[in-house]
Amino acid sequence: MLGLIGIIVTLVMVFGGYLAAGGNIMIIAKALPFELAMICGASVGAFLLSNDKHTVKTTLSDIKMVFKGRDKQKEDYTDLLNCLYEIFKTARVSPLSIENHIENPYQSDIFKKYPSVLSDKFAINMICDNMRMIGMNVDDVDQVQTLLEAELAAKREETMHSAHALHVMADGLPAIGIVAAVLGVIKTMGSIDQPPTVLGGMIGGALVGTFLGVFLSYCLVGPMSEKLSTILDQDHQYYELIKNVFIGYLNKHQPITCVEMARKKVPEDFRPEFNQMEEVLKSLKTG
């Protein structure tokens, strides 16, 4: 919602200010369709040329986050903490029984309780793969931490491709706007024998290309890129939480202690309350 409000405010203030200053909106309106077609068409073409199919699809999907906000919500963090507690509690109490859960997570009674966790393929693979390593007596804290950090770094780099692609597009838009403006000037020079009033309108229309390139870059695509980057970075904390619980467990802490240590590192707006988590974990412990 804030993203949509931001776009509306930008459009109203820019074009409203232009009209209030006595600007002739008809010059912009007449040139806008052609300039917009050239600039947006060239930008989309360059975007397709510089990215692979996966990045293109991911970018189109991730743009929705600019308007709807983060993919991970507070309840998702709560479910993940509860799920990790049950997994590690089961692993400590009954090491043999945990194998069925990590080998068949989609049939696991534990994972089925938490659909938000089960729907995140990367989170499931991260939990199950590293639990298998622990089951194979790979319990060196530094070694596992290094592997977890490498896994998360690769995931983050892949996740940020869409934000990076938008950032590159934003950087190129002013130059593409200049290209459109130059074409407009070339067209004007072909009509140099026209009266000054006609030439003035044609030059004004040509400058619309420069305006659009800068406007789209710094007022729309650039801010969208920055917001998407922030959202993706914040959502990445969801996977950092898994790493923190694993490190606590390998340091021989009790599962409830591991979960509490990880809870404190959850972003404040999405951090479950201590009392809320305590009640839930006690009920799980009793069960």
C-alpha positions in Angstrom: 0.0 0.0 0.0 2.8 2.4 0.8 4.4 1.8 -2.5 1.2 2.7 -4.4 0.7 5.8 -2.2 4.3 6.8 -3.0 3.8 6.5 -6.7 0.6 8.6 -6.6 2.2 11.3 -4.4 5.2 11.5 -6.9 2.9 11.8 -9.9 0.7 14.4 -8.3 3.5 16.6 -7.0 5.7 16.5 -10.2 2.9 17.1 -12.7 0.8 19.2 -10.4 3.8 21.4 -9.7 4.5 21.7 -13.5 0.9 22.8 -14.1 0.9 25.2 -11.1 4.0 26.9 -12.6 2.1 27.5 -15.8 3.5 24.6 -17.9 1.7 23.4 -21.0 0.7 19.9 -20.3 -0.3 19.3 -23.9 3.3 19.3 -25.0 4.0 16.4 -22.7 0.8 14.7 -23.5 1.5 14.8 -27.2 5.0 13.5 -27.0 4.4 11.1 -24.1 3.2 8.0 -25.9 6.0 8.0 -28.4 8.8 8.8 -25.9 7.4 6.3 -23.4 7.3 3.6 -26.0 10.9 4.2 -27.0 12.3 4.5 -23.4 10.3 1.6 -21.9 10.7 -0.6 -25.0 14.5 -0.1 -25.0 14.7 -0.6 -21.2 12.7 -3.9 -21.4 14.8 -5.0 -24.3 18.0 -4.3 -22.4 16.6 -6.0 -19.4 15.8 -9.2 -21.4 19.3 -9.0 -23.0 21.2 -8.8 -19.8 19.4 -11.4 -17.7 18.5 -15.1 -18.0 15.0 -16.5 -18.0 15.1 -17.4 -14.3 16.0 -13.8 -13.3 13.4 -12.3 -15.5 10.6 -14.5 -14.0 11.9 -13.9 -10.5 12.0 -10.1 -11.0 8.5 -10.0 -12.3 7.4 -12.0 -9.2 9.4 -10.1 -6.7 8.1 -6.7 -7.9 4.9 -7.5 -6.1 6.7 -7.3 -2.8 7.2 -3.5 -3.3 3.5 -3.1 -2.9 2.5 -5.9 -0.6 5.5 -5.9 1.7 7.6 -8.7 3.1 7.0 -12.3 2.2 7.7 -13.6 5.7 5.4 -12.4 8.5 5.5 -12.5 12.3 3.6 -15.8 12.5 6.1 -17.4 10.0 8.9 -16.7 12.4 6.9 -18.1 15.3 6.1 -21.3 13.4 9.7 -21.7 12.4 10.9 -21.4 16.0 8.3 -23.8 17.2 9.2 -26.3 14.5 12.9 -26.1 15.2 12.2 -26.6 18.9 10.3 -29.8 18.2 12.9 -31.1 15.7 15.8 -30.6 18.1 13.9 -31.8 21.1 13.0 -35.0 19.3 16.6 -35.3 18.1 17.9 -35.0 21.7 15.3 -37.3 23.3 15.1 -39.9 20.6 17.9 -39.6 18.0 16.6 -42.6 16.0 13.1 -41.3 15.5 14.3 -38.0 14.1 15.5 -39.8 10.9 11.9 -40.4 9.7 11.1 -36.7 10.0 14.1 -35.5 8.1 14.0 -38.2 5.4 10.3 -37.6 4.7 9.6 -34.1 5.9 6.3 -33.8 3.8 5.0 -36.8 5.7 6.4 -35.8 9.1 3.9 -35.2 11.9 6.1 -32.3 13.1 6.5 -30.4 9.9 2.8 -30.9 9.0 2.0 -28.7 12.0 3.7 -25.8 10.4 2.5 -25.3 6.8 4.5 -22.0 6.4 7.7 -23.9 7.1 6.8 -26.9 4.9 6.0 -24.6 2.0 9.5 -23.1 2.0 11.6 -25.6 0.1 14.9 -23.9 1.0 14.2 -23.9 4.7 13.1 -27.6 4.7 16.2 -28.6 2.8 18.4 -26.5 5.1 17.0 -28.1 8.2 16.9 -31.7 6.9 20.4 -31.6 5.2 22.1 -30.2 8.3 20.3 -32.6 10.6 21.6 -35.5 8.4 25.1 -34.1 8.9 24.7 -34.0 12.7 23.4 -37.6 12.4 26.6 -38.6 10.7 28.6 -37.2 13.6 29.6 -34.0 11.8 29.3 -31.9 14.9 32.3 -29.6 14.8 30.7 -26.2 15.5 33.2 -24.2 13.3 32.9 -26.5 10.4 29.1 -26.6 10.4 28.9 -22.8 10.9 31.2 -22.3 7.9 29.0 -24.5 5.8 25.8 -22.8 6.9 27.2 -19.4 6.2 28.4 -20.4 2.7 24.9 -21.9 2.0 23.2 -18.7 3.2 25.6 -16.5 1.2 24.8 -18.4 -2.0 21.1 -18.1 -1.2 21.3 -14.4 -0.6 23.2 -13.7 -3.8 20.6 -15.7 -5.8 17.7 -13.9 -4.0 19.1 -10.4 -4.7 19.4 -10.9 -8.5 16.0 -9.3 -9.1 16.8 -6.2 -7.0 20.2 -6.0 -8.8 18.5 -6.3 -12.2 16.1 -3.4 -11.4 19.0 -1.3 -10.1 20.8 -1.8 -13.4 17.7 -0.8 -15.3 17.4 2.4 -13.2 21.0 3.3 -13.9 20.4 3.0 -17.6 17.1 4.9 -17.9 18.6 8.4 -18.0 20.9 7.5 -20.8 18.0 5.9 -22.7 16.0 9.1 -22.2 18.8 11.0 -23.8 18.7 8.6 -26.8 15.0 9.4 -27.2 15.6 13.1 -26.8 18.3 13.0 -29.5 15.9 11.3 -31.9 13.5 14.1 -31.1 16.1 16.7 -32.0 16.9 14.9 -35.2 13.2 15.0 -36.1 13.1 18.7 -35.2 16.2 19.5 -37.4 14.3 17.9 -40.3 11.6 20.5 -39.9 14.0 23.5 -39.4 12.0 25.5 -42.0 8.9 25.6 -39.8 7.9 28.7 -37.8 9.3 29.2 -34.2 6.1 28.2 -32.5 6.1 24.8 -34.3 9.8 24.3 -33.6 9.4 25.2 -30.0 6.7 22.5 -29.6 8.9 20.0 -31.3 11.9 20.8 -29.2 9.8 20.6 -26.1 8.5 17.2 -27.1 12.1 16.0 -27.7 13.0 17.1 -24.1 10.2 15.0 -22.8 12.5 12.0 -23.5 15.2 13.3 -21.2 12.6 14.1 -18.5 11.0 10.7 -18.7 14.4 8.9 -18.5 15.4 10.8 -15.4 11.9 10.7 -13.8 11.5 6.9 -14.3 15.0 6.2 -13.0 15.0 8.3 -9.8 11.3 8.5 -9.0 10.1 5.0 -9.8 12.5 2.2 -10.8 15.3 3.3 -8.5 13.2 3.5 -5.4 11.5 0.2 -6.3 14.9 -1.4 -6.6 16.0 -0.1 -3.2 12.8 -1.1 -1.4 12.9 -4.6 -3.0 16.5 -5.0 -1.9 15.6 -4.0 1.7 12.6 -6.5 1.7 14.6 -9.4 0.4 17.4 -8.7 2.8 14.9 -8.6 5.7 13.3 -11.9 4.6 16.8 -13.5 4.5 16.8 -13.2 8.3 14.3 -16.0 8.3 17.1 -18.4 7.2 19.7 -16.8 9.5 17.4 -17.9 12.3 17.8 -21.5 11.3 21.5 -21.1 11.3 21.5 -19.6 14.8 19.4 -22.4 16.3 21.8 -25.0 14.7 24.9 -23.3 16.2 23.2 -23.1 19.6 22.4 -26.8 19.4 25.9 -27.8 18.4 27.2 -25.8 21.4 25.3 -28.3 23.6 22.5 -25.8 24.6 19.1 -27.1 25.4 16.6 -26.8 22.5 14.5 -24.2 24.4 17.7 -22.2 25.0 18.7 -22.4 21.3 15.3 -21.1 20.3 15.3 -18.3 22.7 18.8 -17.2 21.6 17.6 -17.2 18.0 14.4 -15.4 18.8 16.4 -12.4 20.1 17.9 -12.0 16.7 14.6 -11.8 14.8 13.9 -8.3 13.4 12.0 -6.4 16.1 8.8 -5.9 14.1 8.5 -9.7 13.5 9.9 -11.0 16.8 7.5 -13.2 18.8 7.0 -12.0 22.4 8.9 -13.9 25.0 5.8 -14.8 27.0 4.0 -16.0 23.9 6.9 -18.2 22.9 7.3 -19.5 26.5 3.7 -20.6 26.7 3.8 -22.3 23.3 7.1 -24.1 24.0 5.9 -25.3 27.4 2.8 -26.8 25.8 5.0 -28.5 23.2 7.4 -29.7 25.9 4.5 -31.1 27.9 3.0 -32.8 24.8 
